[in-house]
């Protein structure tokens, strides 16, 4: 099978090809028939539906194992890891919280309990349009009021150069600048890169729960009372007072409120309407990952220069970089493995194979991760020669004082409440 080269990628971007597509079959790491656990949604339910599949006469019961949004985050995480490891230079905007490590600041309002470190546009849910960047500063100026930040107000399909320079992944995985001054009228870019993992022939399972306390603490050993410092006590005289009465720990002061005692073996809850057990995992015949990189979505983008000049050569060079970036993100994520969550580790039957959907000159290609990194590097070099900007060092912001105070207060509440809302 041919290897995907820069020349082939450039021809695909310039031509009439619809997409690069990859379909990979996966199995649970424990082997066929072992249980996997999909993500749960409100009400402790899975995203199940019947789908029509090739060579199947009737719709097939399927379950979502990893959503489009989650897959995008995993690819961005893989890109961030490659940046951290020095394997890749990619434009990112980051916020540096290191001045507020625990114990580093005498002002308690600015002293984090848990270090945050640095967070980048590859980790933020709304990428460069995220509120965390909006509420951070560059050299003391709010980011969206700086020259760099103001350019984001002007981006659209005909002028995507600023995003290409500052956060090209926003053009690849999508962005909506809904927190900017235009609100809902802020710039929108559709996803050009879409990936999803679905379990096929899904059968819902039963979830069990139990715990044996080695100290054999009994229910009647309580009640426990909450103390002023957030701990617990058996002595009501040491308890926090609420309405002139000692406050019970949790709802009823049971030892289990402090995570002590046995948990009686039980099955997961049952859906009253369907009678099916909730969040008990599933068994599947197989899982399938589908990745599609839309080339028409990239062709809609224009990349003018400082004098608003544009050219097909410049536009295609930028689009080729974005295509190479998407393929590289997929290769890096595949290389990192598909450990989606606890008890949901999947393993591909074979290496990723890409199919070019083109009526005139399609084909199938392999792209191992090192080849993908090389392809992206070659595409970036060609874009630079065409006059396109490409930042190789992060644009580093500092969090505003109010943002730090908000994080500190949230960490304090989480510590008091044991992580609950």
C-alpha positions in Angstrom: 0.0 0.0 0.0 1.3 3.4 -0.9 2.6 5.9 1.7 0.9 9.3 1.7 3.3 12.0 0.4 3.1 15.8 0.4 2.6 15.8 -3.4 -0.4 13.5 -3.1 -1.9 15.6 -0.3 -1.4 18.8 -2.2 -3.1 17.4 -5.3 -6.0 16.1 -3.1 -6.5 19.6 -1.5 -6.3 21.4 -4.9 -8.5 18.9 -6.7 -12.0 17.6 -6.4 -11.5 14.9 -3.7 -14.2 14.8 -1.0 -12.4 13.5 2.0 -9.8 11.3 3.6 -11.6 8.5 5.3 -10.5 5.8 7.8 -12.6 3.0 9.1 -10.9 0.8 11.8 -12.3 -2.2 13.6 -11.6 -2.5 17.3 -12.0 -5.1 20.0 -12.0 -4.9 23.8 -8.5 -5.4 25.1 -9.8 -8.3 27.2 -10.9 -10.1 24.0 -14.1 -10.6 22.1 -17.1 -10.8 24.3 -15.6 -9.0 27.3 -17.6 -6.1 28.7 -16.8 -2.4 28.0 -18.2 0.6 29.7 -19.5 3.5 27.4 -19.8 7.1 28.7 -22.9 7.7 30.8 -25.3 10.6 30.3 -28.0 12.2 32.4 -29.9 9.6 34.3 -27.0 7.1 34.2 -27.9 5.9 30.7 -25.9 5.2 27.6 -26.3 6.7 24.1 -27.9 3.7 22.4 -29.6 3.6 19.0 -30.3 1.4 16.0 -28.2 2.0 13.0 -28.3 0.7 9.4 -25.0 -1.0 8.6 -23.6 -2.5 5.4 -24.6 -6.1 4.7 -27.2 -6.1 7.5 -30.9 -6.3 6.5 -32.3 -4.9 9.7 -31.1 -2.0 11.9 -28.5 -3.0 14.4 -28.4 -2.0 18.1 -25.4 0.2 18.7 -23.9 2.2 21.5 -21.7 5.3 21.4 -18.3 4.5 22.9 -16.6 7.8 22.2 -18.3 10.9 20.8 -17.1 13.4 18.1 -16.3 15.9 20.8 -14.4 13.5 22.9 -12.4 12.2 19.9 -11.5 15.8 19.0 -10.2 16.3 22.6 -8.2 13.1 22.4 -6.5 14.2 19.2 -5.7 17.6 20.6 -4.4 15.9 23.7 -2.1 13.8 21.5 -0.9 17.0 19.7 -0.2 18.6 23.0 1.8 15.6 24.2 3.8 15.8 20.9 4.5 19.5 21.5 5.5 18.8 25.1 7.9 16.0 24.0 9.5 18.3 21.4 8.3 16.2 18.4 6.1 18.9 17.0 6.1 22.7 16.9 2.5 24.0 16.7 0.9 27.4 17.3 -0.9 27.5 20.6 -2.1 30.1 23.1 -1.5 29.1 26.7 -2.3 30.5 30.2 0.5 30.2 32.8 -0.7 29.8 36.4 2.7 28.9 37.8 3.0 32.1 39.7 0.1 30.9 41.9 1.5 27.5 42.9 0.6 26.5 46.5 2.6 28.5 49.0 4.1 30.8 46.4 1.9 33.8 47.1 1.2 35.4 50.5 -2.2 36.6 49.4 -4.5 33.7 50.2 -7.0 34.9 47.6 -4.3 34.2 44.9 -2.9 31.0 46.4 -4.1 27.8 44.7 -4.6 24.7 46.7 -3.9 22.4 43.7 -1.4 23.6 41.1 -2.8 24.2 37.7 0.4 24.8 35.8 -0.2 25.8 32.1 -3.3 25.2 30.1 -3.3 25.7 26.3 -5.7 26.2 23.5 -5.3 22.5 22.8 -6.8 21.7 26.2 -9.6 24.3 26.4 -13.1 23.3 25.3 -13.6 26.3 23.1 -10.1 26.5 21.9 -8.9 30.1 21.2 -12.4 31.4 21.9 -12.5 30.0 25.4 -13.4 32.2 28.4 -10.2 31.2 30.2 -8.2 33.0 27.4 -10.7 35.9 27.4 -10.1 36.4 31.1 -6.3 36.3 30.9 -3.8 39.0 30.0 -0.8 39.6 27.8 1.7 42.0 29.4 -1.1 43.3 31.7 -3.7 43.9 28.9 -6.8 41.7 28.6 -6.1 39.2 25.8 -9.1 40.2 23.6 -7.9 43.9 23.8 -4.4 43.1 22.5 -3.4 43.2 18.9 -3.5 39.4 18.7 -6.8 39.2 20.5 -8.5 41.8 18.4 -7.7 39.9 15.2 -10.0 37.1 16.4 -13.0 39.5 16.1 -12.3 39.8 12.3 -11.9 36.1 11.4 -14.3 34.4 9.0 -14.2 32.0 6.1 -12.7 34.6 3.8 -10.1 35.7 6.4 -8.8 32.8 8.5 -5.1 33.8 8.6 -5.2 34.9 12.3 -6.5 31.5 13.4 -3.9 29.8 11.2 -1.2 31.8 12.9 -2.5 31.5 16.5 -4.7 28.4 16.8 -4.9 26.3 13.6 -6.7 23.5 15.4 -9.7 25.8 15.7 -10.0 25.6 11.9 -9.7 21.8 12.0 -11.9 20.8 14.9 -14.3 23.8 14.8 -14.9 27.0 16.8 -17.6 29.4 17.8 -16.6 32.7 19.3 -19.8 33.0 21.4 -18.0 34.6 24.4 -16.6 37.6 22.3 -18.3 41.0 21.9 -20.5 39.7 19.1 -22.0 37.0 21.3 -24.0 34.5 19.2 -22.9 36.4 16.1 -19.2 35.6 16.7 -17.2 33.7 14.1 -18.1 30.1 13.5 -16.1 27.4 11.8 -17.4 23.9 11.2 -15.5 20.8 12.1 -13.4 19.6 9.2 -12.2 16.6 11.2 -14.7 14.2 12.6 -14.1 11.0 14.4 -16.4 8.6 16.4 -16.3 5.2 18.0 -19.4 3.0 18.1 -20.0 -0.4 19.6 -21.9 -2.8 17.2 -24.5 -5.4 18.2 -24.5 -3.9 21.7 -26.1 -5.9 24.6 -26.6 -4.1 27.9 -25.1 -5.7 31.0 -25.6 -5.5 34.8 -23.4 -3.5 37.1 -22.6 -4.8 40.6 -21.3 -2.9 43.6 -20.0 -3.9 47.0 -17.3 -3.1 49.5 -15.9 -5.0 52.5 -14.5 -2.7 55.3 -11.4 -4.4 56.8 -12.3 -2.5 60.1 -15.8 -3.9 60.1 -17.3 -0.5 61.1 -21.0 -1.0 61.9 -23.9 1.3 61.0 -24.9 1.6 64.6 -21.4 3.0 65.5 -22.6 6.4 64.4 -23.9 9.0 64.1 -21.0 11.1 62.9 -21.1 14.9 63.2 -19.5 17.5 60.9 -16.7 19.6 62.4 -15.9 23.3 61.7 -12.8 22.3 59.7 -14.8 20.0 57.4 -13.8 16.7 59.2 -16.0 14.5 61.4 -16.4 13.6 65.0 -18.4 11.2 67.2 -18.7 13.8 70.0 -21.7 16.1 69.5 -19.9 18.7 71.7 -17.2 19.1 69.1 -19.6 19.4 66.2 -20.4 22.3 64.0 -23.6 24.0 65.2 -26.5 24.5 62.8 -29.7 26.1 64.2 -28.2 25.6 67.7 -27.9 21.8 67.1 -24.9 19.7 66.2 -24.8 19.1 62.5 -24.9 15.5 61.3 -22.3 14.5 58.7 -23.9 14.3 55.3 -27.6 13.4 55.2 -28.0 11.2 58.3 -24.6 10.9 60.0 -24.0 7.3 58.9 -20.4 6.1 58.9 -20.7 5.6 55.1 -20.9 9.5 54.8 -17.2 9.4 55.8 -16.6 6.4 53.5 -16.4 3.9 56.3 -18.3 0.6 56.7 -19.4 -2.1 54.3 -21.4 -1.6 51.1 -24.0 -4.3 50.7 -23.6 -6.2 47.4 -26.2 -4.8 44.9 -27.1 -4.5 41.2 -27.2 -1.2 39.3 -30.5 0.7 39.2 -33.2 -0.3 36.8 -34.9 1.9 34.2 -38.5 1.9 35.3 -39.8 2.3 31.7 -37.7 -0.3 30.0 -36.7 -2.6 32.9 -33.1 -2.5 31.7 -30.2 -2.1 34.2 -28.5 1.3 34.0 -24.7 1.8 33.5 -23.9 -1.9 33.7 -21.6 -1.9 30.7 -22.1 -3.6 27.4 -20.9 -6.5 25.3 -20.4 -5.9 21.6 -19.6 -7.9 18.5 -17.0 -5.3 17.7 -16.3 -1.5 17.8 -15.8 0.7 14.8 -13.9 4.0 14.6 -14.8 6.2 11.7 -12.6 9.3 10.9 -13.4 11.7 8.1 -11.4 14.7 7.1 -13.5 17.0 4.9 -11.6 18.7 2.1 -14.5 20.9 0.9 -14.6 22.3 4.4 -10.9 23.3 4.1 -11.4 24.7 0.6 -13.9 27.2 1.9 -11.2 28.9 3.9 -9.2 31.9 2.6 -5.9 33.2 4.0 -5.2 36.7 2.9 -1.9 38.5 3.7 -1.4 41.8 5.6 -2.6 43.8 2.6 -5.7 41.6 2.2 -4.1 40.0 -0.9 -4.9 36.4 -1.5 -3.8 33.8 -4.0 -4.7 30.2 -4.8 -1.1 29.2 -4.0 -1.3 30.7 -0.5 -4.7 29.4 0.2 -3.9 25.9 -0.9 -0.6 25.9 1.1 -2.6 26.7 4.3 -5.3 24.1 3.5 -2.6 21.5 3.0 -1.1 22.3 6.4 -4.5 21.9 8.0 -5.1 18.6 6.2 -1.7 17.3 7.3 -2.4 18.5 10.8 -5.6 16.5 11.0 -4.0 13.3 9.7 -1.1 13.8 12.1 -3.5 14.3 15.0 -5.2 11.0 14.1 -1.9 9.2 13.9 -0.7 10.5 17.2 -4.0 9.6 19.0 -3.9 6.1 17.5 -0.3 5.7 18.6 -1.3 6.8 22.2 -3.8 4.0 22.4 -7.6 3.9 22.9 -8.0 3.7 26.7 -11.2 5.7 26.6 -12.1 5.4 30.3 -12.1 2.9 33.2 -12.9 -0.5 31.8 -13.1 0.7 28.2 -9.7 -0.1 26.6 -10.0 -0.9 22.9 -7.4 -2.4 20.5 -7.4 -2.0 16.7 -7.2 -5.1 14.5 -4.8 -3.3 12.1 -2.9 -0.1 11.5 -4.9 2.9 10.3 -5.5 2.9 6.6 -6.7 6.1 4.8 -8.9 6.1 1.7 -8.9 9.2 -0.5 -12.5 9.7 -1.7 -12.0 11.1 -5.2 -13.9 10.0 -8.4 -10.9 10.8 -10.5 -7.8 9.6 -8.6 -8.6 8.0 -5.3 -6.5 5.4 -3.5 -5.6 3.9 -0.2 -2.6 5.0 1.9 -0.8 4.3 5.1 0.6 7.0 7.4 2.6 5.8 10.4 3.1 8.5 13.1 6.7 9.4 12.2 5.6 9.7 8.5 2.7 11.9 9.6 5.0 14.2 11.6 7.3 14.5 8.6 4.4 15.2 6.3 3.2 18.0 8.5 6.7 19.5 8.7 7.0 19.5 4.9 3.6 21.1 4.6 4.5 23.8 7.1 7.8 24.6 5.2 5.8 24.9 2.0 3.4 27.3 3.7 6.1 29.5 5.0 7.6 29.8 1.5 4.1 31.0 0.4 4.3 33.8 3.0 2.0 32.3 5.7 2.8 32.8 9.4 3.4 29.8 11.7 4.3 30.4 15.3 6.7 27.8 16.7 6.6 29.1 20.3 3.4 29.5 22.4 1.8 32.8 23.0 1.8 32.9 26.8 -0.8 34.8 28.8 -1.1 35.3 32.6 -4.5 34.7 34.3 -6.2 37.9 35.5 -6.5 38.4 39.3 -10.2 37.8 39.2 -9.8 34.5 37.3 -7.3 33.3 39.9 -9.6 34.2 42.7 -12.4 32.3 41.0 -10.2 29.2 40.7 -9.0 29.5 44.3 -12.6 29.8 45.6 -13.7 26.8 43.5 -10.8 24.7 44.8 -11.6 25.7 48.4 -15.3 24.7 47.9 -14.3 21.4 46.4 -12.0 20.6 49.3 -14.8 21.4 51.8 -17.4 19.4 49.9 -15.2 16.4 49.0 -15.3 17.3 45.3 -19.1 17.5 45.1 -21.1 20.4 43.5 
